[in-house]
């Protein structure tokens, strides 16, 4: 849901975005490219960070594809092998969604 010109909610977590295109109060979809999702083991305390549990890990050779279940929804991301945190299914993780990479789509 869009809260204001630069804030949406992801479950119960407010997230900052570049702009919401004047769709205040409307249901919306938050979109971000998988390669822009940053995964860490510990909270960084920064903006747009959501905690969750790893629900999928696939080694694709050139990258690792992962899903993190956060507040009832999955966040899909990819990481270069050198950036992968080495976590497995069921482990806790944090994902950060860079503000400048978040796009809001009307639903």
C-alpha positions as CSV (number, residue, x, y, z in Angstrom):
1,X,0.0,0.0,0.0
2,X,1.3,3.5,-0.8
3,X,1.5,5.7,2.2
4,X,2.8,8.9,0.7
5,X,5.0,10.2,-2.2
6,X,8.0,8.2,-1.2
7,X,6.8,5.5,1.2
8,X,5.1,2.2,0.7
9,X,4.4,-0.7,3.1
10,X,5.7,-4.2,2.6
11,X,3.6,-6.2,5.0
12,X,3.9,-4.1,8.1
13,X,7.3,-2.6,7.2
14,X,7.5,0.9,5.6
15,X,9.9,1.1,2.7
16,X,11.3,4.2,1.0
17,X,11.1,4.4,-2.8
18,X,12.1,6.9,-5.4
19,X,8.6,8.0,-6.1
20,X,5.0,6.6,-6.0
21,X,3.8,8.6,-9.0
22,X,1.0,10.3,-7.0
23,X,-0.9,7.0,-6.2
24,X,-1.3,7.8,-2.5
25,X,-3.4,5.3,-0.6
26,X,-3.8,2.9,-3.5
27,X,-2.7,-0.8,-3.5
28,X,0.5,-1.2,-5.3
29,X,3.2,-3.6,-6.3
30,X,6.8,-3.0,-5.3
31,X,9.2,-4.1,-8.0
32,X,13.0,-4.5,-7.9
33,X,15.4,-6.3,-10.1
34,X,16.8,-9.5,-8.5
35,X,20.4,-8.4,-8.9
36,X,19.6,-5.2,-6.9
37,X,18.5,-7.2,-3.8
38,X,21.3,-7.3,-1.2
39,X,21.3,-10.2,1.3
40,X,23.1,-10.3,4.6
41,X,23.2,-12.6,7.6
42,X,22.9,-9.8,10.2
43,X,20.8,-6.7,10.3
44,X,22.6,-3.6,9.1
45,X,20.2,-1.1,10.6
46,X,19.8,0.7,7.3
47,X,16.8,1.9,5.3
48,X,14.6,-0.7,3.5
49,X,15.8,-3.7,5.4
50,X,13.5,-6.7,5.9
51,X,14.2,-9.9,8.0
52,X,13.1,-13.3,6.8
53,X,14.0,-16.9,6.3
54,X,15.7,-18.4,3.2
55,X,13.1,-20.5,1.3
56,X,15.1,-21.3,-1.8
57,X,18.8,-21.4,-2.9
58,X,19.9,-22.4,-6.3
59,X,23.5,-22.4,-7.5
60,X,23.3,-21.4,-11.1
61,X,27.1,-21.3,-11.7
62,X,27.5,-17.6,-12.6
63,X,25.2,-16.6,-9.8
64,X,23.2,-17.8,-6.8
65,X,19.5,-17.4,-7.0
66,X,17.7,-17.1,-3.6
67,X,14.3,-16.5,-2.2
68,X,13.7,-15.0,1.3
69,X,10.3,-15.4,2.9
70,X,9.6,-12.0,4.6
71,X,6.3,-11.1,6.2
72,X,4.3,-13.7,4.2
73,X,5.8,-12.8,0.8
74,X,8.9,-13.9,-1.0
75,X,11.7,-11.7,-2.2
76,X,13.7,-13.1,-5.1
77,X,17.3,-12.1,-5.5
78,X,20.5,-13.1,-7.2
79,X,24.1,-12.8,-5.9
80,X,27.5,-13.4,-7.5
81,X,29.2,-16.4,-5.9
82,X,31.7,-14.2,-4.2
83,X,28.9,-12.2,-2.6
84,X,26.8,-15.2,-1.5
85,X,26.5,-15.4,2.3
86,X,26.7,-19.2,2.3
87,X,23.3,-19.7,4.0
88,X,21.0,-22.6,3.5
89,X,17.3,-23.3,3.6
90,X,15.5,-22.3,6.8
91,X,18.3,-19.9,7.9
92,X,17.5,-16.3,8.9
93,X,18.7,-13.6,6.6
94,X,18.1,-9.9,6.0
95,X,17.5,-8.3,2.6
96,X,18.0,-4.7,1.8
97,X,16.2,-3.1,-1.1
98,X,18.1,0.0,-2.3
99,X,15.7,3.0,-2.4
100,X,16.9,4.1,-5.9
101,X,16.2,0.6,-7.3
102,X,12.6,0.3,-6.0
103,X,9.8,0.9,-8.5
104,X,6.1,1.2,-7.6
105,X,3.6,-0.2,-10.0
106,X,-0.2,0.4,-9.6
107,X,-2.2,-2.7,-9.2
